Amino acid sequence: MSQRRVYYLLTAVSGFLWTFAFTLLLVFHVRVAELSPVQLVLVGTVMEITCFLGEVPTGVLADARSRTLSVQLGLLLIGLSLLLQGGLPVFGGILAAQVVWGIGYTFTSGAIEAWIADEVGEDQLTHVFLRGERLELGAMILGSVAAGAVGVVDLRLPMLLAGAGYIVLAFVLVALMREPHFTPAAADRRLTFGLMRTTLAAGLRQARERPLVRSFLLVSLLVGLSGEAFDRLWTAHLLPSLPDVLPAAVWFAGLAIVGQLIGLAANYAGERAGLTGNDHPGRLLAVLTLVQVAGAAVFALAGTLWVAVGALWARNAAGALSGPLQSAWLNRGIESSSRATVLSVNSQFDAIGQVVGGPPLGALAGRTSIPVSLLVSAGLLAPAAWIFARLERRADAALSAP
């Protein structure tokens, strides 16, 4: 099987398992574990601290030793974390599961994108990432259906079954994933601290010297500052507005399915219309960022259920189109030898933002209200639109220079 197809298999199956596990996760946190708004944000903060501490070491290991091994270990740990969380639904157990999940996530973060970028070539990245996103969204629809069906029986079951599925996927990828176009820094398989320092230094040098990388680091910081509170509190904000005619599991699964269909349509329409063909899509990313900001703000302020839900769908659809474009653009701008390290540093800035922004916004929700916290989080993302627009202007100036 070609590595491109293995990548599509990985994105589709992991998309299904991710949605199967996480569609009802916050409902589980509120209804089963009975976490408060502050505890909801603290759960995310513990996870992000773990990601912050683990991102660079795991990225360096992926560049120095093996990106495929890094992905497989990460999926195994994610599976174990879900089994722990579903099996021990109390605040302490959930915090422990976040640590395991965070370590697992950092093994996959950057390693997947770096692996496939080497295997398919940079000129194919935008198409591969967009198609992978469509396959992932399609699989996520099935995952939401499965979560709704199983979650009605017990809100813990989706996590337990998805955890087992991640472990199986990890072992399947041991047989299928290859990296023939990757030359590890530890070519002789002796991984030393000196070699790790050299790989890390090369990645940090790119982060310092390349304006594109520096700009993406700042965007990731803003996304983290904005995203943690929204991701943890939107469910608690929406729950009181849902009619009692259906169980909460069915409501949230249904909302997720429609949102994923909208995201899938936006992804497909954007590529068909040629909007995604630009190697420097700064203006498009700026517009998509503003859509996310407006969607989050309307969601926070909406006085009716369906206005809020429509705003949420618009925000998430813009993110579904923006994500692959950002990944392709950043991957084209960094060297292969330290690609996973640079991508991990980028993810680390997101984690810093979430750790710094999450607790204050959670406390703000407790002192004032959840809508106030959501509105502030939307405003924190707005400067990212200006950064993307500035990158586009720099690219245009470089092309027009003699």
Phi, psi and chi 1 to 4 in degrees:
 res  aa     phi    psi   chi1   chi2   chi3   chi4
   1 MET       -  133.1 -178.8 -177.9  -69.0      -
   2 SER   -64.8  153.4   72.1      -      -      -
   3 GLN   -68.8  -26.5  -66.8  -52.1  -70.7      -
   4 ARG   -62.2  -43.0 -178.2 -176.1  -58.6 -142.5
   5 ARG   -68.7  -34.5  -68.4 -173.3  175.4 -177.7
   6 VAL   -63.2  -39.6  173.6      -      -      -
   7 TYR   -62.6  -43.6  171.4   74.9      -      -
   8 TYR   -63.5  -40.1  -68.2  150.1      -      -
   9 LEU   -62.0  -44.5  174.0   68.3      -      -
  10 LEU   -61.5  -46.8  168.8   59.0      -      -
  11 THR   -66.7  -39.0   55.9      -      -      -
  12 ALA   -68.8  -49.7      -      -      -      -
  13 VAL   -67.7  -43.3  175.9      -      -      -
  14 SER   -67.4  -32.8   60.7      -      -      -
  15 GLY   -63.3  -42.9      -      -      -      -
  16 PHE   -61.1  -49.5  171.5   84.4      -      -
  17 LEU   -66.2  -39.1  -66.3  172.6      -      -
  18 TRP   -59.3  -49.3  177.7  -84.1      -      -
  19 THR   -70.3  -37.5  -45.7      -      -      -
  20 PHE   -57.9  -41.1 -172.2   30.2      -      -
  21 ALA   -78.6  -39.8      -      -      -      -
  22 PHE  -105.1   -7.3  -69.3  101.9      -      -
  23 THR   -57.5  -40.5  -65.1      -      -      -
  24 LEU  -109.6   13.1  -56.3  176.5      -      -
  25 LEU   -61.3  -46.0  177.8   66.8      -      -
  26 LEU   -71.4  -30.3  -65.7 -179.8      -      -
  27 VAL   -64.1  -41.1 -179.1      -      -      -
  28 PHE   -59.8  -43.4  164.4   81.1      -      -
  29 HIS   -64.3  -37.3  -76.3  166.5      -      -
  30 VAL   -81.0  -45.8  172.9      -      -      -
  31 ARG   -85.9  -40.2  -68.9  -75.3  177.2   85.8
  32 VAL   -92.8  -53.5  178.0      -      -      -
  33 ALA   -81.0  -16.0      -      -      -      -
  34 GLU    55.3   47.6  -61.6 -178.8  -15.8      -
  35 LEU   -78.2  144.5  -57.8 -175.3      -      -
  36 SER   -81.1  167.6   68.2      -      -      -
  37 PRO   -54.1  -41.7  -29.4   36.4      -      -
  38 VAL   -65.8  -41.9  172.7      -      -      -
  39 GLN   -65.0  -37.2  -72.9  176.7  -37.8      -
  40 LEU   -58.6  -43.9  -72.6  170.2      -      -
  41 VAL   -72.2  -37.2  174.3      -      -      -
  42 LEU   -63.0  -35.5  -76.1  175.9      -      -
  43 VAL   -57.8  -47.2  164.7      -      -      -
  44 GLY   -65.8  -36.3      -      -      -      -
  45 THR   -65.7  -42.7  -58.9      -      -      -
  46 VAL   -59.7  -43.1  167.6      -      -      -
  47 MET   -61.5  -43.2 -179.6 -169.2   70.4      -
  48 GLU   -70.7  -34.4  -66.8  -58.7  -25.4      -
  49 ILE   -62.0  -42.3  -70.1  173.3      -      -
  50 THR   -61.3  -44.2  -54.5      -      -      -
  51 CYS   -62.2  -41.5  -69.8      -      -      -
  52 PHE   -59.4  -44.9  170.2   76.9      -      -
  53 LEU   -72.3  -29.1  -64.7  174.7      -      -
  54 GLY   -96.1  -18.8      -      -      -      -
  55 GLU   -57.1  -55.8  -82.8  -72.7    1.6      -
  56 VAL   -67.8  -47.1  169.5      -      -      -
  57 PRO   -57.6  -42.4  -25.3   35.2      -      -
  58 THR   -71.3  -34.1   54.4      -      -      -
  59 GLY   -64.9  -42.4      -      -      -      -
  60 VAL   -62.6  -42.9  171.1      -      -      -
  61 LEU   -60.8  -39.8  -75.0  169.2      -      -
  62 ALA   -63.4  -41.7      -      -      -      -
  63 ASP   -71.2  -35.9  -81.6  -29.4      -      -
  64 ALA   -85.3  -26.3      -      -      -      -
  65 ARG  -122.3  -68.5 -173.5   68.4  176.5  -93.0
  66 SER  -163.6  124.5  170.6      -      -      -
  67 ARG   -76.3  -35.3  -69.8  162.6 -179.2  173.0
  68 THR   -67.1  -41.1   58.2      -      -      -
  69 LEU   -62.9  -38.6  176.8   61.6      -      -
  70 SER   -61.6  -44.0 -176.7      -      -      -
  71 VAL   -62.8  -44.8  172.6      -      -      -
  72 GLN   -65.1  -42.3  -67.3  150.5   11.9      -
  73 LEU   -63.0  -40.6  -73.6  173.7      -      -
  74 GLY   -62.0  -45.2      -      -      -      -
  75 LEU   -63.8  -37.3  -65.7  174.0      -      -
  76 LEU   -62.7  -44.0 -179.4   63.0      -      -
  77 LEU   -69.0  -37.5  -71.9  171.9      -      -
  78 ILE   -60.4  -42.5  -70.7  171.7      -      -
  79 GLY   -60.7  -44.2      -      -      -      -
  80 LEU   -64.6  -36.5  -68.4  173.8      -      -
  81 SER   -65.4  -38.4   74.9      -      -      -
  82 LEU   -67.7  -38.9  -69.0  172.1      -      -
  83 LEU   -62.9  -39.8  -67.7  176.5      -      -
  84 LEU   -66.3  -44.9  173.9   59.7      -      -
  85 GLN   -66.6  -43.2 -173.6  162.5 -161.2      -
  86 GLY   -69.2  -29.8      -      -      -      -
  87 GLY   -85.9  -17.1      -      -      -      -
  88 LEU  -134.9   75.5 -166.8   60.5      -      -
  89 PRO   -82.0   59.5   31.1  -33.7      -      -
  90 VAL  -128.6  164.7  -64.3      -      -      -
  91 PHE   -56.2  -46.1 -176.5   53.5      -      -
  92 GLY   -63.1  -42.9      -      -      -      -
  93 GLY   -64.8  -38.9      -      -      -      -
  94 ILE   -66.4  -40.0  -69.6  171.3      -      -
  95 LEU   -62.2  -43.6  -72.6  179.4      -      -
  96 ALA   -61.7  -40.3      -      -      -      -
  97 ALA   -63.7  -34.6      -      -      -      -
  98 GLN   -64.9  -35.7  -60.0  -48.8  -59.8      -
  99 VAL   -64.2  -47.5  173.3      -      -      -
 100 VAL   -63.3  -43.1  178.7      -      -      -
 101 TRP   -61.5  -43.2 -172.0   94.9      -      -
 102 GLY   -61.8  -41.7      -      -      -      -
 103 ILE   -63.7  -44.1  -63.8  170.7      -      -
 104 GLY   -61.9  -43.0      -      -      -      -
 105 TYR   -62.1  -40.1  172.9   77.9      -      -
 106 THR   -66.7  -27.2   59.6      -      -      -
 107 PHE   -67.0  -32.7  -88.2  108.3      -      -
 108 THR   -89.4  -29.1   63.8      -      -      -
 109 SER   -63.5  122.9  172.5      -      -      -
 110 GLY    85.2  -37.6      -      -      -      -
 111 ALA   -67.7  -40.5      -      -      -      -
 112 ILE   -63.2  -50.3  -65.0  174.8      -      -
 113 GLU   -64.3  -41.4  -66.5   84.1   -3.9      -
 114 ALA   -64.5  -40.3      -      -      -      -
 115 TRP   -61.3  -52.3  160.1   67.3      -      -
 116 ILE   -73.1  -28.2 -162.6   59.7      -      -
 117 ALA   -62.3  -41.0      -      -      -      -
 118 ASP   -69.4  -36.6  -79.5  -17.1      -      -
 119 GLU   -77.9  -30.6  -60.7  -48.8  -46.6      -
 120 VAL  -105.8  -16.2  -56.3      -      -      -
 121 GLY    91.0  147.8      -      -      -      -
 122 GLU   -66.3  -28.2  -66.5 -179.4   -0.1      -
 123 ASP   -70.9  -17.2   58.2  -29.4      -      -
 124 GLN  -100.6   -0.4  -65.5  -67.2  -45.9      -
 125 LEU   -64.2  -45.4  -88.3 -178.1      -      -
 126 THR   -60.0  -46.5  -60.6      -      -      -
 127 HIS   -62.2  -44.9  170.0   72.4      -      -
 128 VAL   -64.5  -43.7  169.1      -      -      -
 129 PHE   -66.2  -40.7  -78.9  148.8      -      -
 130 LEU   -66.6  -42.9  -76.2  167.7      -      -
 131 ARG   -66.8  -40.0 -173.5  176.1 -178.8 -169.7
 132 GLY   -60.8  -38.0      -      -      -      -
 133 GLU   -64.7  -39.7 -179.9   80.2    4.5      -
 134 ARG   -65.1  -43.8  -73.2 -162.4  -64.7  -85.4
 135 LEU   -62.9  -39.5  -70.0  170.3      -      -
 136 GLU   -64.2  -44.5 -176.6  177.9   36.3      -
 137 LEU   -64.1  -40.7  -74.7  167.4      -      -
 138 GLY   -61.0  -42.9      -      -      -      -
 139 ALA   -68.0  -32.8      -      -      -      -
 140 MET   -65.8  -32.2  -72.1  169.6   72.7      -
 141 ILE   -60.7  -46.3  -66.5  169.3      -      -
 142 LEU   -63.6  -37.0  -62.0  177.8      -      -
 143 GLY   -64.8  -37.5      -      -      -      -
 144 SER   -67.1  -40.3  -63.8      -      -      -
 145 VAL   -60.3  -46.6  172.5      -      -      -
 146 ALA   -63.6  -39.7      -      -      -      -
 147 ALA   -63.2  -42.9      -      -      -      -
 148 GLY   -63.6  -41.5      -      -      -      -
 149 ALA   -67.9  -43.5      -      -      -      -
 150 VAL   -79.6  -35.7  174.9      -      -      -
 151 GLY   -65.3  -25.4      -      -      -      -
 152 VAL   -62.8  -33.6  170.7      -      -      -
 153 VAL   -74.0  -50.1  178.4      -      -      -
 154 ASP  -160.9  126.6 -169.5  -36.4      -      -
 155 LEU   -67.1  -13.7  -73.3  169.6      -      -
 156 ARG   -83.8  -25.1  -65.4  173.1  -62.4  177.8
 157 LEU   -60.2  -43.4  -82.0  177.9      -      -
 158 PRO   -56.7  -39.2  -27.1   36.2      -      -
 159 MET   -67.7  -42.7  -83.0  177.1  -72.2      -
 160 LEU   -64.7  -44.7  -64.4  172.4      -      -
 161 LEU   -69.5  -39.8  -65.6  174.8      -      -
 162 ALA   -66.0  -37.8      -      -      -      -
 163 GLY   -58.8  -44.5      -      -      -      -
 164 ALA   -63.6  -37.8      -      -      -      -
 165 GLY   -64.3  -40.0      -      -      -      -
 166 TYR   -62.1  -39.5  -90.4  110.9      -      -
 167 ILE   -64.8  -42.8  -66.3  171.4      -      -
 168 VAL   -62.4  -44.0  171.7      -      -      -
 169 LEU   -59.5  -40.4  176.0   61.1      -      -
 170 ALA   -58.4  -43.3      -      -      -      -
 171 PHE   -72.9  -32.9  -75.7  104.2      -      -
 172 VAL   -63.4  -41.0  168.9      -      -      -
 173 LEU   -69.8  -24.0  -69.0  177.4      -      -
 174 VAL   -57.5  -37.1  170.3      -      -      -
 175 ALA   -81.7  -25.0      -      -      -      -
 176 LEU  -106.1  -34.1  -64.1 -180.0      -      -
 177 MET   -76.1  132.4  -76.5 -174.7   86.8      -
 178 ARG  -134.5  160.5  -60.6  -69.8 -179.2  -92.5
 179 GLU  -139.6   61.9   44.5 -169.9   -7.7      -
 180 PRO   -65.7  -23.5   23.3  -34.0      -      -
 181 HIS   -94.8    7.4  -65.2   96.0      -      -
 182 PHE  -106.8  129.6  168.0   60.6      -      -
 183 THR  -109.9  108.8  -58.8      -      -      -
 184 PRO   -66.1  147.7   24.1  -32.5      -      -
 185 ALA   -62.0  -34.5      -      -      -      -
 186 ALA   -91.9   67.9      -      -      -      -
 187 ALA   -63.2  -29.0      -      -      -      -
 188 ASP   -90.2    6.7   59.9   -0.9      -      -
 189 ARG    72.8   10.6  -69.0  -35.1 -152.9 -162.6
 190 ARG  -100.8  104.3  -68.7 -166.0  -59.8  -87.1
 191 LEU   -94.6  112.1 -171.5   60.0      -      -
 192 THR  -113.2  162.3   65.2      -      -      -
 193 PHE   -64.5  -33.5  -75.4  107.6      -      -
 194 GLY   -62.3  -42.5      -      -      -      -
 195 LEU   -65.4  -39.6 -179.1   57.9      -      -
 196 MET   -63.7  -40.1  -68.8  176.0   65.7      -
 197 ARG   -63.0  -40.1  -75.6 -163.7  -58.8  -90.3
 198 THR   -63.5  -44.4  -59.3      -      -      -
 199 THR   -64.3  -42.8  -55.3      -      -      -
 200 LEU   -63.2  -42.3  175.4   58.9      -      -
 201 ALA   -61.6  -39.5      -      -      -      -
 202 ALA   -64.2  -40.1      -      -      -      -
 203 GLY   -66.8  -43.7      -      -      -      -
 204 LEU   -67.0  -32.3  -66.0  176.9      -      -
 205 ARG   -61.6  -42.9  174.2 -179.8   53.2   78.1
 206 GLN   -62.5  -39.8  -68.6 -166.3   65.9      -
 207 ALA   -63.3  -34.4      -      -      -      -
 208 ARG   -78.2  -40.2  -72.7 -165.3  -51.8  -89.8
 209 GLU   -92.6  -18.9  -63.2  177.4   -3.6      -
 210 ARG  -103.8  117.1  -59.6 -165.3  177.0 -161.3
 211 PRO   -57.3  -36.6  -24.2   34.1      -      -
 212 LEU   -60.6  -46.8  175.5   68.7      -      -
 213 VAL   -65.1  -43.1  177.5      -      -      -
 214 ARG   -60.6  -41.0  -68.8 -159.2  -54.1  -89.8
 215 SER   -65.3  -40.7  -64.3      -      -      -
 216 PHE   -67.0  -33.9  -92.5   84.9      -      -
 217 LEU   -62.2  -41.8  -65.9 -179.8      -      -
 218 LEU   -66.8  -40.7 -175.7   53.5      -      -
 219 VAL   -60.7  -44.0  167.6      -      -      -
 220 SER   -61.9  -37.8  -67.3      -      -      -
 221 LEU   -61.8  -44.2 -179.1   65.0      -      -
 222 LEU   -66.7  -40.1  -67.5  170.2      -      -
 223 VAL   -61.1  -41.7  168.8      -      -      -
 224 GLY   -65.6  -44.9      -      -      -      -
 225 LEU   -58.2  -38.8  -74.1  169.0      -      -
 226 SER   -81.8  -36.8  167.5      -      -      -
 227 GLY   -80.6  -32.6      -      -      -      -
 228 GLU   -61.1  -47.9  177.5   64.4    9.3      -
 229 ALA   -65.2  -43.2      -      -      -      -
 230 PHE   -62.7  -46.4 -167.7   96.2      -      -
 231 ASP   -62.2  -31.9  -68.8  -16.5      -      -
 232 ARG   -90.2  -23.1  -64.3  -68.9  166.0  177.9
 233 LEU  -110.4  -12.4  -62.4  177.4      -      -
 234 TRP   -63.9  -35.8   76.0  -92.8      -      -
 235 THR   -65.4  -45.5  -57.9      -      -      -
 236 ALA   -63.2  -31.8      -      -      -      -
 237 HIS   -69.3  -36.6  176.8   55.7      -      -
 238 LEU   -86.2  -29.9 -154.5   58.7      -      -
 239 LEU   -51.8  -46.7  -98.4  174.3      -      -
 240 PRO   -64.8  -19.1  -21.0   33.6      -      -
 241 SER   -87.6  -10.6  -57.2      -      -      -
 242 LEU   -77.9  130.7  -63.1  177.4      -      -
 243 PRO   -62.8  152.5  -20.4   32.1      -      -
 244 ASP   -83.6    6.8  -66.7  -28.0      -      -
 245 VAL   -69.3  -20.9  -66.9      -      -      -
 246 LEU  -131.3  151.9  -66.8  171.5      -      -
 247 PRO   -62.9  153.4  -19.1   30.6      -      -
 248 ALA   -59.5  -34.9      -      -      -      -
 249 ALA   -60.4  -40.9      -      -      -      -
 250 VAL   -69.6  -42.1  175.2      -      -      -
 251 TRP   -57.3  -52.4  -89.7  113.4      -      -
 252 PHE   -71.0  -33.4  -80.4   95.4      -      -
 253 ALA   -64.9  -43.6      -      -      -      -
 254 GLY   -63.6  -43.4      -      -      -      -
 255 LEU   -62.6  -39.3  -65.7  175.2      -      -
 256 ALA   -65.6  -41.3      -      -      -      -
 257 ILE   -61.9  -48.1  -68.9  167.1      -      -
 258 VAL   -62.8  -42.6  175.8      -      -      -
 259 GLY   -61.2  -39.6      -      -      -      -
 260 GLN   -69.1  -37.0  -71.8  147.3    9.7      -
 261 LEU   -62.4  -41.1  -75.0  169.9      -      -
 262 ILE   -64.7  -43.3  -66.4  171.6      -      -
 263 GLY   -62.0  -40.6      -      -      -      -
 264 LEU   -62.5  -43.6 -176.7   61.3      -      -
 265 ALA   -64.3  -40.8      -      -      -      -
 266 ALA   -64.3  -41.3      -      -      -      -
 267 ASN   -62.0  -48.6 -179.5  -61.4      -      -
 268 TYR   -66.2  -45.1 -178.7   75.4      -      -
 269 ALA   -65.0  -38.6      -      -      -      -
 270 GLY   -62.6  -41.9      -      -      -      -
 271 GLU   -72.1  -40.9 -172.6  169.0   22.1      -
 272 ARG   -63.3  -34.7  -68.3  -76.1  -66.6  176.8
 273 ALA   -81.4   -3.3      -      -      -      -
 274 GLY    80.9    8.7      -      -      -      -
 275 LEU   -68.8  -22.6  -62.8  176.5      -      -
 276 THR  -100.3    7.0   59.9      -      -      -
 277 GLY   -81.4  -11.6      -      -      -      -
 278 ASN   -76.1  132.7 -170.4  -10.5      -      -
 279 ASP   -73.0  -14.4  -74.0  -16.0      -      -
 280 HIS  -129.0   75.0  -56.7   89.7      -      -
 281 PRO   -83.7   45.7   32.9  -34.6      -      -
 282 GLY   -63.3  -44.5      -      -      -      -
 283 ARG   -64.2  -43.3  -69.0 -170.1 -174.7   92.5
 284 LEU   -62.8  -42.2  177.2   57.1      -      -
 285 LEU   -65.6  -34.5  -72.6  171.7      -      -
 286 ALA   -63.5  -43.7      -      -      -      -
 287 VAL   -64.0  -44.8  171.4      -      -      -
 288 LEU   -63.5  -35.5  -68.4  172.1      -      -
 289 THR   -65.3  -42.5  -59.8      -      -      -
 290 LEU   -64.4  -35.0  -69.5  175.5      -      -
 291 VAL   -63.1  -41.1  171.5      -      -      -
 292 GLN   -64.7  -40.9  -67.6  177.7   73.8      -
 293 VAL   -62.7  -48.1  170.8      -      -      -
 294 ALA   -64.0  -40.6      -      -      -      -
 295 GLY   -61.7  -43.7      -      -      -      -
 296 ALA   -65.5  -39.7      -      -      -      -
 297 ALA   -66.7  -44.5      -      -      -      -
 298 VAL   -64.5  -40.6  172.3      -      -      -
 299 PHE   -57.3  -42.0  176.6   79.0      -      -
 300 ALA   -68.1  -35.1      -      -      -      -
 301 LEU   -97.9  -13.2  -62.7  173.7      -      -
 302 ALA   -60.5  138.3      -      -      -      -
 303 GLY   -94.7   -7.7      -      -      -      -
 304 THR  -125.4  154.8   61.5      -      -      -
 305 LEU   -60.4  -49.1  171.8   63.7      -      -
 306 TRP   -75.7  -26.2  -67.6  110.5      -      -
 307 VAL   -65.5  -43.9  171.8      -      -      -
 308 ALA   -62.7  -44.3      -      -      -      -
 309 VAL   -64.9  -41.9  167.8      -      -      -
 310 GLY   -60.9  -41.1      -      -      -      -
 311 ALA   -64.7  -39.0      -      -      -      -
 312 LEU   -63.8  -43.3  179.4   66.7      -      -
 313 TRP   -62.6  -41.7  -74.0  -23.4      -      -
 314 ALA   -63.2  -43.3      -      -      -      -
 315 ARG   -59.9  -47.8  172.7 -171.5  179.7  -87.3
 316 ASN   -69.6  -34.8  -66.5  -14.8      -      -
 317 ALA   -65.2  -41.6      -      -      -      -
 318 ALA   -61.9  -39.0      -      -      -      -
 319 GLY   -66.7  -35.7      -      -      -      -
 320 ALA   -65.3  -32.6      -      -      -      -
 321 LEU   -83.3  -35.5 -177.5   55.6      -      -
 322 SER   -69.9  -39.0  175.5      -      -      -
 323 GLY   -56.2  -53.6      -      -      -      -
 324 PRO   -62.5  -35.8  -21.7   32.0      -      -
 325 LEU   -64.7  -42.6  -62.5  178.8      -      -
 326 GLN   -64.1  -43.7  -68.8 -174.2   50.7      -
 327 SER   -61.7  -45.1  -65.7      -      -      -
 328 ALA   -65.2  -43.6      -      -      -      -
 329 TRP   -62.8  -45.9 -164.9    4.4      -      -
 330 LEU   -66.8  -42.1  179.5   56.9      -      -
 331 ASN   -63.2  -33.9  -88.8  -83.6      -      -
 332 ARG   -69.5  -19.9  -75.0 -167.3  -62.6  -92.6
 333 GLY   -98.2    8.1      -      -      -      -
 334 ILE  -130.2  156.6   52.9 -177.2      -      -
 335 GLU   -76.3  146.5  -62.8  171.7    1.9      -
 336 SER   -64.3  -36.2  172.5      -      -      -
 337 SER   -62.9  -27.5   60.0      -      -      -
 338 SER  -128.1   28.1   54.8      -      -      -
 339 ARG   -62.3  -47.5  178.6  173.2  -82.3  134.2
 340 ALA   -63.8  -34.2      -      -      -      -
 341 THR   -66.1  -46.1  -58.0      -      -      -
 342 VAL   -62.4  -43.2  174.2      -      -      -
 343 LEU   -63.8  -34.8  -65.5  176.6      -      -
 344 SER   -69.3  -39.2  -71.6      -      -      -
 345 VAL   -61.0  -40.7  171.5      -      -      -
 346 ASN   -60.9  -44.7 -172.6   58.4      -      -
 347 SER   -65.5  -31.2  -64.8      -      -      -
 348 GLN   -66.0  -36.7 -167.0  174.6   49.5      -
 349 PHE   -64.5  -36.8  -90.2   69.2      -      -
 350 ASP   -61.7  -43.5 -179.8  -80.7      -      -
 351 ALA   -64.5  -39.6      -      -      -      -
 352 ILE   -59.0  -45.7  -67.8  171.0      -      -
 353 GLY   -60.0  -41.2      -      -      -      -
 354 GLN   -70.0  -37.7  -62.4 -156.1   39.2      -
 355 VAL   -67.6  -41.0  169.9      -      -      -
 356 VAL   -73.7  -41.0  171.2      -      -      -
 357 GLY   -87.1  -29.1      -      -      -      -
 358 GLY   -62.4  -57.9      -      -      -      -
 359 PRO   -59.6  -45.3  -26.9   36.2      -      -
 360 PRO   -61.0  -39.7  -24.0   34.7      -      -
 361 LEU   -71.4  -32.3  -71.0  174.5      -      -
 362 GLY   -65.6  -42.2      -      -      -      -
 363 ALA   -65.1  -36.8      -      -      -      -
 364 LEU   -62.2  -39.9  179.3   63.8      -      -
 365 ALA   -63.0  -38.5      -      -      -      -
 366 GLY   -69.6  -36.5      -      -      -      -
 367 ARG   -81.2  -33.6  -74.4 -178.2  171.5  -87.9
 368 THR  -113.2  -88.8   56.9      -      -      -
 369 SER  -162.8  162.3   67.1      -      -      -
 370 ILE   -62.7  -42.8  -70.2  177.7      -      -
 371 PRO   -57.1  -38.2  -28.1   36.4      -      -
 372 VAL   -62.1  -44.6  170.3      -      -      -
 373 SER   -63.1  -42.5  179.9      -      -      -
 374 LEU   -64.2  -37.6  -65.3  176.4      -      -
 375 LEU   -67.2  -41.7 -168.0   59.8      -      -
 376 VAL   -64.1  -41.3  172.4      -      -      -
 377 SER   -63.0  -35.7   72.2      -      -      -
 378 ALA   -63.5  -43.3      -      -      -      -
 379 GLY   -63.1  -31.5      -      -      -      -
 380 LEU   -66.4  -25.0  -70.0  171.4      -      -
 381 LEU   -82.0  -22.0 -178.7   60.4      -      -
 382 ALA   -54.1  -41.5      -      -      -      -
 383 PRO   -60.0  -20.7  -24.4   34.3      -      -
 384 ALA   -62.3  -31.8      -      -      -      -
 385 ALA   -62.4  -42.0      -      -      -      -
 386 TRP   -64.1  -38.9  175.1   78.5      -      -
 387 ILE   -63.4  -44.5  -65.1  172.1      -      -
 388 PHE   -63.6  -42.2  -76.4  130.5      -      -
 389 ALA   -62.9  -38.7      -      -      -      -
 390 ARG   -65.8  -40.0 -172.9 -177.1   64.1  169.4
 391 LEU   -60.3  -39.5  -79.4  174.5      -      -
 392 GLU   -63.5  -42.8 -179.9   83.1    3.2      -
 393 ARG   -63.6  -39.2  -70.7 -165.0  -62.8  -88.8
 394 ARG   -63.7  -40.8  -76.5 -174.6  174.9 -179.7
 395 ALA   -64.6  -42.2      -      -      -      -
 396 ASP   -63.2  -40.5  -70.2  -16.9      -      -
 397 ALA   -65.5  -38.2      -      -      -      -
 398 ALA   -66.1  -38.2      -      -      -      -
 399 LEU   -69.9  -31.9  -70.7  173.8      -      -
 400 SER   -87.4   -9.3   61.1      -      -      -
 401 ALA   -70.2  143.6      -      -      -      -
 402 PRO   -68.7      -   24.6  -33.0      -      -
